[in-house]
């Protein structure tokens, strides 16, 4: 994160932003994981495979 306190040096401005960031970090820890890109691609592959199988069943 860049040092935005140079722009606004008021803790009242940053408190809600830090609260939101903390909430996101707790609620969605996966998106902050180092291997997120690989996990996302694996999920996409699983989804493509599953939807491909469904399309084959509907065609058949």
PDBQT receptor file of N, H, CA, C and O in Angstrom, charges set to zero:
ATOM      1  N   UNK A   1       0.848  -1.169   0.000  1.00  0.00    +0.000 N 
ATOM      2  CA  UNK A   1       0.000   0.000   0.000  1.00  0.00    +0.000 C 
ATOM      3  C   UNK A   1       0.895   1.234   0.000  1.00  0.00    +0.000 C 
ATOM      4  O   UNK A   1       1.927   1.259   0.671  1.00  0.00    +0.000 OA
ATOM      5  N   UNK A   2       0.505   2.237  -0.740  1.00  0.00    +0.000 N 
ATOM      6  H   UNK A   2      -0.334   2.217  -1.285  1.00  0.00    +0.000 HD
ATOM      7  CA  UNK A   2       1.284   3.467  -0.768  1.00  0.00    +0.000 C 
ATOM      8  C   UNK A   2       0.998   4.284   0.481  1.00  0.00    +0.000 C 
ATOM      9  O   UNK A   2       0.007   4.059   1.176  1.00  0.00    +0.000 OA
ATOM     10  N   UNK A   3       1.870   5.225   0.751  1.00  0.00    +0.000 N 
ATOM     11  H   UNK A   3       2.675   5.408   0.186  1.00  0.00    +0.000 HD
ATOM     12  CA  UNK A   3       1.709   6.066   1.928  1.00  0.00    +0.000 C 
ATOM     13  C   UNK A   3       0.791   7.229   1.586  1.00  0.00    +0.000 C 
ATOM     14  O   UNK A   3       1.255   8.302   1.200  1.00  0.00    +0.000 OA
ATOM     15  N   UNK A   4      -0.496   7.016   1.726  1.00  0.00    +0.000 N 
ATOM     16  H   UNK A   4      -0.873   6.144   2.039  1.00  0.00    +0.000 HD
ATOM     17  CA  UNK A   4      -1.476   8.045   1.401  1.00  0.00    +0.000 C 
ATOM     18  C   UNK A   4      -1.637   9.065   2.512  1.00  0.00    +0.000 C 
ATOM     19  O   UNK A   4      -2.352  10.053   2.343  1.00  0.00    +0.000 OA
ATOM     20  N   UNK A   5      -0.986   8.845   3.644  1.00  0.00    +0.000 N 
ATOM     21  H   UNK A   5      -0.405   8.042   3.782  1.00  0.00    +0.000 HD
ATOM     22  CA  UNK A   5      -1.082   9.810   4.732  1.00  0.00    +0.000 C 
ATOM     23  C   UNK A   5      -0.433  11.134   4.339  1.00  0.00    +0.000 C 
ATOM     24  O   UNK A   5      -0.666  12.159   4.979  1.00  0.00    +0.000 OA
ATOM     25  N   UNK A   6       0.377  11.109   3.291  1.00  0.00    +0.000 N 
ATOM     26  H   UNK A   6       0.567  10.276   2.771  1.00  0.00    +0.000 HD
ATOM     27  CA  UNK A   6       0.941  12.359   2.794  1.00  0.00    +0.000 C 
ATOM     28  C   UNK A   6      -0.169  13.254   2.233  1.00  0.00    +0.000 C 
ATOM     29  O   UNK A   6      -0.064  14.480   2.270  1.00  0.00    +0.000 OA
ATOM     30  N   UNK A   7      -1.225  12.635   1.716  1.00  0.00    +0.000 N 
ATOM     31  H   UNK A   7      -1.310  11.639   1.685  1.00  0.00    +0.000 HD
ATOM     32  CA  UNK A   7      -2.337  13.397   1.147  1.00  0.00    +0.000 C 
ATOM     33  C   UNK A   7      -3.315  13.863   2.215  1.00  0.00    +0.000 C 
ATOM     34  O   UNK A   7      -3.749  15.015   2.222  1.00  0.00    +0.000 OA
ATOM     35  N   UNK A   8      -3.650  12.957   3.109  1.00  0.00    +0.000 N 
ATOM     36  H   UNK A   8      -3.298  12.021   3.104  1.00  0.00    +0.000 HD
ATOM     37  CA  UNK A   8      -4.600  13.275   4.178  1.00  0.00    +0.000 C 
ATOM     38  C   UNK A   8      -4.005  12.742   5.474  1.00  0.00    +0.000 C 
ATOM     39  O   UNK A   8      -3.854  11.534   5.655  1.00  0.00    +0.000 OA
ATOM     40  N   UNK A   9      -3.674  13.652   6.361  1.00  0.00    +0.000 N 
ATOM     41  H   UNK A   9      -3.797  14.633   6.214  1.00  0.00    +0.000 HD
ATOM     42  CA  UNK A   9      -3.050  13.257   7.629  1.00  0.00    +0.000 C 
ATOM     43  C   UNK A   9      -4.059  13.406   8.762  1.00  0.00    +0.000 C 
ATOM     44  O   UNK A   9      -3.830  14.126   9.733  1.00  0.00    +0.000 OA
ATOM     45  N   UNK A  10      -5.190  12.699   8.609  1.00  0.00    +0.000 N 
ATOM     46  H   UNK A  10      -5.375  12.114   7.819  1.00  0.00    +0.000 HD
ATOM     47  CA  UNK A  10      -6.249  12.778   9.615  1.00  0.00    +0.000 C 
ATOM     48  C   UNK A  10      -6.694  11.351   9.952  1.00  0.00    +0.000 C 
ATOM     49  O   UNK A  10      -7.271  10.671   9.103  1.00  0.00    +0.000 OA
ATOM     50  N   UNK A  11      -6.436  10.897  11.161  1.00  0.00    +0.000 N 
ATOM     51  H   UNK A  11      -5.967  11.449  11.850  1.00  0.00    +0.000 HD
ATOM     52  CA  UNK A  11      -6.813   9.533  11.540  1.00  0.00    +0.000 C 
ATOM     53  C   UNK A  11      -8.305   9.247  11.361  1.00  0.00    +0.000 C 
ATOM     54  O   UNK A  11      -8.687   8.103  11.115  1.00  0.00    +0.000 OA
ATOM     55  N   UNK A  12      -9.141  10.261  11.481  1.00  0.00    +0.000 N 
ATOM     56  H   UNK A  12      -8.831  11.190  11.681  1.00  0.00    +0.000 HD
ATOM     57  CA  UNK A  12     -10.585  10.050  11.315  1.00  0.00    +0.000 C 
ATOM     58  C   UNK A  12     -10.925   9.642   9.890  1.00  0.00    +0.000 C 
ATOM     59  O   UNK A  12     -11.912   8.943   9.665  1.00  0.00    +0.000 OA
ATOM     60  N   UNK A  13     -10.126  10.068   8.936  1.00  0.00    +0.000 N 
ATOM     61  H   UNK A  13      -9.323  10.637   9.119  1.00  0.00    +0.000 HD
ATOM     62  CA  UNK A  13     -10.346   9.691   7.538  1.00  0.00    +0.000 C 
ATOM     63  C   UNK A  13      -9.927   8.244   7.316  1.00  0.00    +0.000 C 
ATOM     64  O   UNK A  13     -10.596   7.499   6.600  1.00  0.00    +0.000 OA
ATOM     65  N   UNK A  14      -8.828   7.854   7.928  1.00  0.00    +0.000 N 
ATOM     66  H   UNK A  14      -8.284   8.459   8.510  1.00  0.00    +0.000 HD
ATOM     67  CA  UNK A  14      -8.263   6.524   7.668  1.00  0.00    +0.000 C 
ATOM     68  C   UNK A  14      -8.903   5.417   8.492  1.00  0.00    +0.000 C 
ATOM     69  O   UNK A  14      -8.831   4.252   8.101  1.00  0.00    +0.000 OA
ATOM     70  N   UNK A  15      -9.527   5.742   9.620  1.00  0.00    +0.000 N 
ATOM     71  H   UNK A  15      -9.585   6.689   9.938  1.00  0.00    +0.000 HD
ATOM     72  CA  UNK A  15     -10.110   4.719  10.491  1.00  0.00    +0.000 C 
ATOM     73  C   UNK A  15     -11.116   3.834   9.751  1.00  0.00    +0.000 C 
ATOM     74  O   UNK A  15     -11.009   2.611   9.846  1.00  0.00    +0.000 OA
ATOM     75  N   UNK A  16     -12.090   4.392   9.018  1.00  0.00    +0.000 N 
ATOM     76  H   UNK A  16     -12.176   5.385   8.941  1.00  0.00    +0.000 HD
ATOM     77  CA  UNK A  16     -13.031   3.507   8.315  1.00  0.00    +0.000 C 
ATOM     78  C   UNK A  16     -12.364   2.684   7.215  1.00  0.00    +0.000 C 
ATOM     79  O   UNK A  16     -12.754   1.544   6.964  1.00  0.00    +0.000 OA
ATOM     80  N   UNK A  17     -11.369   3.258   6.571  1.00  0.00    +0.000 N 
ATOM     81  H   UNK A  17     -11.051   4.184   6.775  1.00  0.00    +0.000 HD
ATOM     82  CA  UNK A  17     -10.671   2.527   5.510  1.00  0.00    +0.000 C 
ATOM     83  C   UNK A  17      -9.925   1.338   6.101  1.00  0.00    +0.000 C 
ATOM     84  O   UNK A  17      -9.959   0.242   5.542  1.00  0.00    +0.000 OA
ATOM     85  N   UNK A  18      -9.255   1.549   7.222  1.00  0.00    +0.000 N 
ATOM     86  H   UNK A  18      -9.227   2.440   7.676  1.00  0.00    +0.000 HD
ATOM     87  CA  UNK A  18      -8.547   0.447   7.880  1.00  0.00    +0.000 C 
ATOM     88  C   UNK A  18      -9.528  -0.606   8.401  1.00  0.00    +0.000 C 
ATOM     89  O   UNK A  18      -9.232  -1.800   8.365  1.00  0.00    +0.000 OA
ATOM     90  N   UNK A  19     -10.686  -0.171   8.880  1.00  0.00    +0.000 N 
ATOM     91  H   UNK A  19     -10.926   0.799   8.908  1.00  0.00    +0.000 HD
ATOM     92  CA  UNK A  19     -11.695  -1.123   9.351  1.00  0.00    +0.000 C 
ATOM     93  C   UNK A  19     -12.196  -1.984   8.190  1.00  0.00    +0.000 C 
ATOM     94  O   UNK A  19     -12.323  -3.200   8.327  1.00  0.00    +0.000 OA
ATOM     95  N   UNK A  20     -12.476  -1.359   7.060  1.00  0.00    +0.000 N 
ATOM     96  H   UNK A  20     -12.372  -0.370   6.949  1.00  0.00    +0.000 HD
ATOM     97  CA  UNK A  20     -12.918  -2.109   5.876  1.00  0.00    +0.000 C 
ATOM     98  C   UNK A  20     -11.833  -3.075   5.423  1.00  0.00    +0.000 C 
ATOM     99  O   UNK A  20     -12.116  -4.233   5.114  1.00  0.00    +0.000 OA
ATOM    100  N   UNK A  21     -10.592  -2.600   5.384  1.00  0.00    +0.000 N 
ATOM    101  H   UNK A  21     -10.363  -1.659   5.635  1.00  0.00    +0.000 HD
ATOM    102  CA  UNK A  21      -9.489  -3.464   4.971  1.00  0.00    +0.000 C 
ATOM    103  C   UNK A  21      -9.347  -4.658   5.912  1.00  0.00    +0.000 C 
ATOM    104  O   UNK A  21      -9.117  -5.782   5.464  1.00  0.00    +0.000 OA
ATOM    105  N   UNK A  22      -9.483  -4.416   7.206  1.00  0.00    +0.000 N 
ATOM    106  H   UNK A  22      -9.670  -3.503   7.570  1.00  0.00    +0.000 HD
ATOM    107  CA  UNK A  22      -9.398  -5.506   8.181  1.00  0.00    +0.000 C 
ATOM    108  C   UNK A  22     -10.540  -6.491   8.027  1.00  0.00    +0.000 C 
ATOM    109  O   UNK A  22     -10.346  -7.701   8.143  1.00  0.00    +0.000 OA
ATOM    110  N   UNK A  23     -11.734  -5.972   7.765  1.00  0.00    +0.000 N 
ATOM    111  H   UNK A  23     -11.892  -4.989   7.670  1.00  0.00    +0.000 HD
ATOM    112  CA  UNK A  23     -12.899  -6.837   7.569  1.00  0.00    +0.000 C 
ATOM    113  C   UNK A  23     -12.714  -7.702   6.332  1.00  0.00    +0.000 C 
ATOM    114  O   UNK A  23     -12.993  -8.901   6.362  1.00  0.00    +0.000 OA
ATOM    115  N   UNK A  24     -12.248  -7.102   5.255  1.00  0.00    +0.000 N 
ATOM    116  H   UNK A  24     -12.022  -6.129   5.231  1.00  0.00    +0.000 HD
ATOM    117  CA  UNK A  24     -12.007  -7.876   4.029  1.00  0.00    +0.000 C 
ATOM    118  C   UNK A  24     -10.930  -8.930   4.243  1.00  0.00    +0.000 C 
ATOM    119  O   UNK A  24     -11.047 -10.059   3.767  1.00  0.00    +0.000 OA
ATOM    120  N   UNK A  25      -9.884  -8.549   4.963  1.00  0.00    +0.000 N 
ATOM    121  H   UNK A  25      -9.790  -7.632   5.350  1.00  0.00    +0.000 HD
ATOM    122  CA  UNK A  25      -8.798  -9.491   5.233  1.00  0.00    +0.000 C 
ATOM    123  C   UNK A  25      -9.287 -10.698   6.016  1.00  0.00    +0.000 C 
ATOM    124  O   UNK A  25      -8.820 -11.815   5.791  1.00  0.00    +0.000 OA
ATOM    125  N   UNK A  26     -10.229 -10.481   6.940  1.00  0.00    +0.000 N 
ATOM    126  H   UNK A  26     -10.609  -9.574   7.122  1.00  0.00    +0.000 HD
ATOM    127  CA  UNK A  26     -10.776 -11.590   7.731  1.00  0.00    +0.000 C 
ATOM    128  C   UNK A  26     -11.829 -12.370   6.956  1.00  0.00    +0.000 C 
ATOM    129  O   UNK A  26     -11.875 -13.597   7.036  1.00  0.00    +0.000 OA
ATOM    130  N   UNK A  27     -12.677 -11.666   6.206  1.00  0.00    +0.000 N 
ATOM    131  H   UNK A  27     -12.640 -10.669   6.142  1.00  0.00    +0.000 HD
ATOM    132  CA  UNK A  27     -13.786 -12.317   5.511  1.00  0.00    +0.000 C 
ATOM    133  C   UNK A  27     -13.342 -13.019   4.231  1.00  0.00    +0.000 C 
ATOM    134  O   UNK A  27     -13.911 -14.044   3.853  1.00  0.00    +0.000 OA
ATOM    135  N   UNK A  28     -12.351 -12.483   3.579  1.00  0.00    +0.000 N 
ATOM    136  H   UNK A  28     -11.890 -11.651   3.886  1.00  0.00    +0.000 HD
ATOM    137  CA  UNK A  28     -11.902 -13.021   2.292  1.00  0.00    +0.000 C 
ATOM    138  C   UNK A  28     -10.396 -13.268   2.293  1.00  0.00    +0.000 C 
ATOM    139  O   UNK A  28      -9.683 -12.722   1.451  1.00  0.00    +0.000 OA
ATOM    140  N   UNK A  29      -9.906 -14.075   3.218  1.00  0.00    +0.000 N 
ATOM    141  H   UNK A  29     -10.486 -14.519   3.902  1.00  0.00    +0.000 HD
ATOM    142  CA  UNK A  29      -8.451 -14.237   3.311  1.00  0.00    +0.000 C 
ATOM    143  C   UNK A  29      -7.851 -14.880   2.071  1.00  0.00    +0.000 C 
ATOM    144  O   UNK A  29      -6.666 -14.693   1.795  1.00  0.00    +0.000 OA
ATOM    145  N   UNK A  30      -8.642 -15.630   1.324  1.00  0.00    +0.000 N 
ATOM    146  H   UNK A  30      -9.604 -15.782   1.548  1.00  0.00    +0.000 HD
ATOM    147  CA  UNK A  30      -8.109 -16.312   0.146  1.00  0.00    +0.000 C 
ATOM    148  C   UNK A  30      -7.567 -15.375  -0.907  1.00  0.00    +0.000 C 
ATOM    149  O   UNK A  30      -6.578 -15.694  -1.567  1.00  0.00    +0.000 OA
ATOM    150  N   UNK A  31      -8.197 -14.216  -1.079  1.00  0.00    +0.000 N 
ATOM    151  H   UNK A  31      -9.000 -13.957  -0.543  1.00  0.00    +0.000 HD
ATOM    152  CA  UNK A  31      -7.731 -13.318  -2.132  1.00  0.00    +0.000 C 
ATOM    153  C   UNK A  31      -6.405 -12.660  -1.795  1.00  0.00    +0.000 C 
ATOM    154  O   UNK A  31      -5.755 -12.085  -2.669  1.00  0.00    +0.000 OA
ATOM    155  N   UNK A  32      -5.998 -12.742  -0.530  1.00  0.00    +0.000 N 
ATOM    156  H   UNK A  32      -6.526 -13.209   0.179  1.00  0.00    +0.000 HD
ATOM    157  CA  UNK A  32      -4.728 -12.170  -0.123  1.00  0.00    +0.000 C 
ATOM    158  C   UNK A  32      -3.623 -13.230  -0.046  1.00  0.00    +0.000 C 
ATOM    159  O   UNK A  32      -2.478 -12.910   0.274  1.00  0.00    +0.000 OA
ATOM    160  N   UNK A  33      -3.962 -14.475  -0.335  1.00  0.00    +0.000 N 
ATOM    161  H   UNK A  33      -4.892 -14.735  -0.595  1.00  0.00    +0.000 HD
ATOM    162  CA  UNK A  33      -2.981 -15.558  -0.260  1.00  0.00    +0.000 C 
ATOM    163  C   UNK A  33      -1.998 -15.465  -1.423  1.00  0.00    +0.000 C 
ATOM    164  O   UNK A  33      -2.352 -15.027  -2.517  1.00  0.00    +0.000 OA
ATOM    165  N   UNK A  34      -0.785 -15.876  -1.176  1.00  0.00    +0.000 N 
ATOM    166  H   UNK A  34      -0.497 -16.232  -0.287  1.00  0.00    +0.000 HD
ATOM    167  CA  UNK A  34       0.259 -15.819  -2.206  1.00  0.00    +0.000 C 
ATOM    168  C   UNK A  34      -0.078 -16.699  -3.406  1.00  0.00    +0.000 C 
ATOM    169  O   UNK A  34       0.298 -16.383  -4.534  1.00  0.00    +0.000 OA
ATOM    170  N   UNK A  35      -0.791 -17.808  -3.164  1.00  0.00    +0.000 N 
ATOM    171  H   UNK A  35      -1.097 -18.065  -2.248  1.00  0.00    +0.000 HD
ATOM    172  CA  UNK A  35      -1.111 -18.733  -4.257  1.00  0.00    +0.000 C 
ATOM    173  C   UNK A  35      -2.516 -18.513  -4.816  1.00  0.00    +0.000 C 
ATOM    174  O   UNK A  35      -3.093 -19.422  -5.414  1.00  0.00    +0.000 OA
ATOM    175  N   UNK A  36      -3.070 -17.318  -4.628  1.00  0.00    +0.000 N 
ATOM    176  H   UNK A  36      -2.602 -16.580  -4.143  1.00  0.00    +0.000 HD
ATOM    177  CA  UNK A  36      -4.442 -17.044  -5.063  1.00  0.00    +0.000 C 
ATOM    178  C   UNK A  36      -4.623 -17.252  -6.564  1.00  0.00    +0.000 C 
ATOM    179  O   UNK A  36      -5.624 -17.835  -6.980  1.00  0.00    +0.000 OA
ATOM    180  N   UNK A  37      -3.697 -16.798  -7.375  1.00  0.00    +0.000 N 
ATOM    181  H   UNK A  37      -2.883 -16.325  -7.037  1.00  0.00    +0.000 HD
ATOM    182  CA  UNK A  37      -3.833 -16.927  -8.832  1.00  0.00    +0.000 C 
ATOM    183  C   UNK A  37      -3.926 -18.398  -9.237  1.00  0.00    +0.000 C 
ATOM    184  O   UNK A  37      -4.743 -18.756 -10.086  1.00  0.00    +0.000 OA
ATOM    185  N   UNK A  38      -3.107 -19.238  -8.645  1.00  0.00    +0.000 N 
ATOM    186  H   UNK A  38      -2.444 -18.947  -7.956  1.00  0.00    +0.000 HD
ATOM    187  CA  UNK A  38      -3.138 -20.666  -8.966  1.00  0.00    +0.000 C 
ATOM    188  C   UNK A  38      -4.448 -21.298  -8.505  1.00  0.00    +0.000 C 
ATOM    189  O   UNK A  38      -5.033 -22.110  -9.223  1.00  0.00    +0.000 OA
ATOM    190  N   UNK A  39      -4.908 -20.929  -7.309  1.00  0.00    +0.000 N 
ATOM    191  H   UNK A  39      -4.433 -20.270  -6.727  1.00  0.00    +0.000 HD
ATOM    192  CA  UNK A  39      -6.171 -21.481  -6.803  1.00  0.00    +0.000 C 
ATOM    193  C   UNK A  39      -7.348 -21.022  -7.646  1.00  0.00    +0.000 C 
ATOM    194  O   UNK A  39      -8.281 -21.789  -7.886  1.00  0.00    +0.000 OA
ATOM    195  N   UNK A  40      -7.310 -19.777  -8.094  1.00  0.00    +0.000 N 
ATOM    196  H   UNK A  40      -6.553 -19.154  -7.899  1.00  0.00    +0.000 HD
ATOM    197  CA  UNK A  40      -8.378 -19.253  -8.948  1.00  0.00    +0.000 C 
ATOM    198  C   UNK A  40      -8.400 -19.991 -10.285  1.00  0.00    +0.000 C 
ATOM    199  O   UNK A  40      -9.470 -20.351 -10.777  1.00  0.00    +0.000 OA
ATOM    200  N   UNK A  41      -7.243 -20.214 -10.866  1.00  0.00    +0.000 N 
ATOM    201  H   UNK A  41      -6.374 -19.922 -10.467  1.00  0.00    +0.000 HD
ATOM    202  CA  UNK A  41      -7.182 -20.936 -12.141  1.00  0.00    +0.000 C 
ATOM    203  C   UNK A  41      -7.663 -22.377 -11.979  1.00  0.00    +0.000 C 
ATOM    204  O   UNK A  41      -8.337 -22.901 -12.866  1.00  0.00    +0.000 OA
ATOM    205  N   UNK A  42      -7.331 -23.018 -10.875  1.00  0.00    +0.000 N 
ATOM    206  H   UNK A  42      -6.783 -22.592 -10.155  1.00  0.00    +0.000 HD
ATOM    207  CA  UNK A  42      -7.797 -24.382 -10.628  1.00  0.00    +0.000 C 
ATOM    208  C   UNK A  42      -9.324 -24.403 -10.495  1.00  0.00    +0.000 C 
ATOM    209  O   UNK A  42      -9.977 -25.319 -10.995  1.00  0.00    +0.000 OA
ATOM    210  N   UNK A  43      -9.886 -23.409  -9.831  1.00  0.00    +0.000 N 
ATOM    211  H   UNK A  43      -9.355 -22.664  -9.426  1.00  0.00    +0.000 HD
ATOM    212  CA  UNK A  43     -11.349 -23.330  -9.703  1.00  0.00    +0.000 C 
ATOM    213  C   UNK A  43     -11.996 -23.090 -11.057  1.00  0.00    +0.000 C 
ATOM    214  O   UNK A  43     -13.043 -23.664 -11.357  1.00  0.00    +0.000 OA
ATOM    215  N   UNK A  44     -11.386 -22.254 -11.869  1.00  0.00    +0.000 N 
ATOM    216  H   UNK A  44     -10.535 -21.788 -11.626  1.00  0.00    +0.000 HD
ATOM    217  CA  UNK A  44     -11.917 -22.018 -13.219  1.00  0.00    +0.000 C 
ATOM    218  C   UNK A  44     -11.882 -23.299 -14.043  1.00  0.00    +0.000 C 
ATOM    219  O   UNK A  44     -12.818 -23.602 -14.783  1.00  0.00    +0.000 OA
ATOM    220  N   UNK A  45     -10.795 -24.042 -13.905  1.00  0.00    +0.000 N 
ATOM    221  H   UNK A  45     -10.034 -23.795 -13.304  1.00  0.00    +0.000 HD
ATOM    222  CA  UNK A  45     -10.673 -25.307 -14.642  1.00  0.00    +0.000 C 
ATOM    223  C   UNK A  45     -11.762 -26.287 -14.205  1.00  0.00    +0.000 C 
ATOM    224  O   UNK A  45     -12.387 -26.942 -15.040  1.00  0.00    +0.000 OA
ATOM    225  N   UNK A  46     -11.985 -26.383 -12.898  1.00  0.00    +0.000 N 
ATOM    226  H   UNK A  46     -11.477 -25.852 -12.219  1.00  0.00    +0.000 HD
ATOM    227  CA  UNK A  46     -13.040 -27.269 -12.390  1.00  0.00    +0.000 C 
ATOM    228  C   UNK A  46     -14.408 -26.850 -12.920  1.00  0.00    +0.000 C 
ATOM    229  O   UNK A  46     -15.226 -27.694 -13.286  1.00  0.00    +0.000 OA
ATOM    230  N   UNK A  47     -14.649 -25.545 -12.958  1.00  0.00    +0.000 N 
ATOM    231  H   UNK A  47     -13.984 -24.859 -12.661  1.00  0.00    +0.000 HD
ATOM    232  CA  UNK A  47     -15.922 -25.034 -13.452  1.00  0.00    +0.000 C 
ATOM    233  C   UNK A  47     -16.090 -25.334 -14.943  1.00  0.00    +0.000 C 
ATOM    234  O   UNK A  47     -17.157 -25.764 -15.381  1.00  0.00    +0.000 OA
ATOM    235  N   UNK A  48     -15.031 -25.104 -15.713  1.00  0.00    +0.000 N 
ATOM    236  H   UNK A  48     -14.164 -24.755 -15.357  1.00  0.00    +0.000 HD
ATOM    237  CA  UNK A  48     -15.097 -25.412 -17.150  1.00  0.00    +0.000 C 
ATOM    238  C   UNK A  48     -15.352 -26.896 -17.371  1.00  0.00    +0.000 C 
ATOM    239  O   UNK A  48     -16.137 -27.275 -18.240  1.00  0.00    +0.000 OA
ATOM    240  N   UNK A  49     -14.693 -27.726 -16.590  1.00  0.00    +0.000 N 
ATOM    241  H   UNK A  49     -14.056 -27.418 -15.884  1.00  0.00    +0.000 HD
ATOM    242  CA  UNK A  49     -14.876 -29.170 -16.713  1.00  0.00    +0.000 C 
ATOM    243  C   UNK A  49     -16.309 -29.553 -16.370  1.00  0.00    +0.000 C 
ATOM    244  O   UNK A  49     -16.939 -30.334 -17.084  1.00  0.00    +0.000 OA
ATOM    245  N   UNK A  50     -16.817 -29.002 -15.280  1.00  0.00    +0.000 N 
ATOM    246  H   UNK A  50     -16.305 -28.367 -14.700  1.00  0.00    +0.000 HD
ATOM    247  CA  UNK A  50     -18.181 -29.328 -14.855  1.00  0.00    +0.000 C 
ATOM    248  C   UNK A  50     -19.213 -28.832 -15.857  1.00  0.00    +0.000 C 
ATOM    249  O   UNK A  50     -20.155 -29.557 -16.179  1.00  0.00    +0.000 OA
ATOM    250  N   UNK A  51     -19.052 -27.616 -16.355  1.00  0.00    +0.000 N 
ATOM    251  H   UNK A  51     -18.287 -27.028 -16.093  1.00  0.00    +0.000 HD
ATOM    252  CA  UNK A  51     -20.019 -27.089 -17.309  1.00  0.00    +0.000 C 
ATOM    253  C   UNK A  51     -19.874 -27.765 -18.660  1.00  0.00    +0.000 C 
ATOM    254  O   UNK A  51     -20.854 -27.884 -19.395  1.00  0.00    +0.000 OA
ATOM    255  N   UNK A  52     -18.684 -28.207 -18.999  1.00  0.00    +0.000 N 
ATOM    256  H   UNK A  52     -17.888 -28.110 -18.401  1.00  0.00    +0.000 HD
ATOM    257  CA  UNK A  52     -18.483 -28.958 -20.231  1.00  0.00    +0.000 C 
ATOM    258  C   UNK A  52     -19.201 -30.291 -20.155  1.00  0.00    +0.000 C 
ATOM    259  O   UNK A  52     -19.806 -30.730 -21.132  1.00  0.00    +0.000 OA
ATOM    260  N   UNK A  53     -19.136 -30.939 -18.994  1.00  0.00    +0.000 N 
ATOM    261  H   UNK A  53     -18.644 -30.582 -18.200  1.00  0.00    +0.000 HD
ATOM    262  CA  UNK A  53     -19.826 -32.214 -18.795  1.00  0.00    +0.000 C 
ATOM    263  C   UNK A  53     -21.323 -32.025 -18.873  1.00  0.00    +0.000 C 
ATOM    264  O   UNK A  53     -22.023 -32.867 -19.435  1.00  0.00    +0.000 OA
ATOM    265  N   UNK A  54     -21.827 -30.937 -18.319  1.00  0.00    +0.000 N 
ATOM    266  H   UNK A  54     -21.259 -30.254 -17.862  1.00  0.00    +0.000 HD
ATOM    267  CA  UNK A  54     -23.260 -30.651 -18.376  1.00  0.00    +0.000 C 
ATOM    268  C   UNK A  54     -23.708 -30.406 -19.820  1.00  0.00    +0.000 C 
ATOM    269  O   UNK A  54     -24.776 -30.860 -20.232  1.00  0.00    +0.000 OA
ATOM    270  N   UNK A  55     -22.894 -29.693 -20.574  1.00  0.00    +0.000 N 
ATOM    271  H   UNK A  55     -22.026 -29.324 -20.239  1.00  0.00    +0.000 HD
ATOM    272  CA  UNK A  55     -23.235 -29.411 -21.964  1.00  0.00    +0.000 C 
ATOM    273  C   UNK A  55     -23.276 -30.712 -22.767  1.00  0.00    +0.000 C 
ATOM    274  O   UNK A  55     -24.143 -30.884 -23.624  1.00  0.00    +0.000 OA
ATOM    275  N   UNK A  56     -22.344 -31.628 -22.494  1.00  0.00    +0.000 N 
ATOM    276  H   UNK A  56     -21.640 -31.488 -21.798  1.00  0.00    +0.000 HD
ATOM    277  CA  UNK A  56     -22.336 -32.915 -23.193  1.00  0.00    +0.000 C 
ATOM    278  C   UNK A  56     -23.583 -33.721 -22.851  1.00  0.00    +0.000 C 
ATOM    279  O   UNK A  56     -24.163 -34.369 -23.723  1.00  0.00    +0.000 OA
ATOM    280  N   UNK A  57     -24.000 -33.686 -21.578  1.00  0.00    +0.000 N 
ATOM    281  H   UNK A  57     -23.529 -33.160 -20.870  1.00  0.00    +0.000 HD
ATOM    282  CA  UNK A  57     -25.192 -34.421 -21.171  1.00  0.00    +0.000 C 
ATOM    283  C   UNK A  57     -26.432 -33.844 -21.842  1.00  0.00    +0.000 C 
ATOM    284  O   UNK A  57     -27.322 -34.598 -22.237  1.00  0.00    +0.000 OA
ATOM    285  N   UNK A  58     -26.506 -32.529 -21.977  1.00  0.00    +0.000 N 
ATOM    286  H   UNK A  58     -25.784 -31.917 -21.656  1.00  0.00    +0.000 HD
ATOM    287  CA  UNK A  58     -27.654 -31.910 -22.603  1.00  0.00    +0.000 C 
ATOM    288  C   UNK A  58     -27.696 -32.185 -24.110  1.00  0.00    +0.000 C 
ATOM    289  O   UNK A  58     -28.773 -32.313 -24.691  1.00  0.00    +0.000 OA
ATOM    290  N   UNK A  59     -26.532 -32.275 -24.731  1.00  0.00    +0.000 N 
ATOM    291  H   UNK A  59     -25.656 -32.171 -24.259  1.00  0.00    +0.000 HD
ATOM    292  CA  UNK A  59     -26.450 -32.559 -26.167  1.00  0.00    +0.000 C 
ATOM    293  C   UNK A  59     -26.781 -34.022 -26.438  1.00  0.00    +0.000 C 
ATOM    294  O   UNK A  59     -27.304 -34.343 -27.505  1.00  0.00    +0.000 OA
ATOM    295  N   UNK A  60     -26.492 -34.903 -25.507  1.00  0.00    +0.000 N 
ATOM    296  H   UNK A  60     -26.067 -34.642 -24.640  1.00  0.00    +0.000 HD
ATOM    297  CA  UNK A  60     -26.617 -36.345 -25.685  1.00  0.00    +0.000 C 
ATOM    298  C   UNK A  60     -27.954 -36.824 -25.441  1.00  0.00    +0.000 C 
ATOM    299  O   UNK A  60     -28.210 -38.023 -25.554  1.00  0.00    +0.000 OA
TER     300      UNK A  60
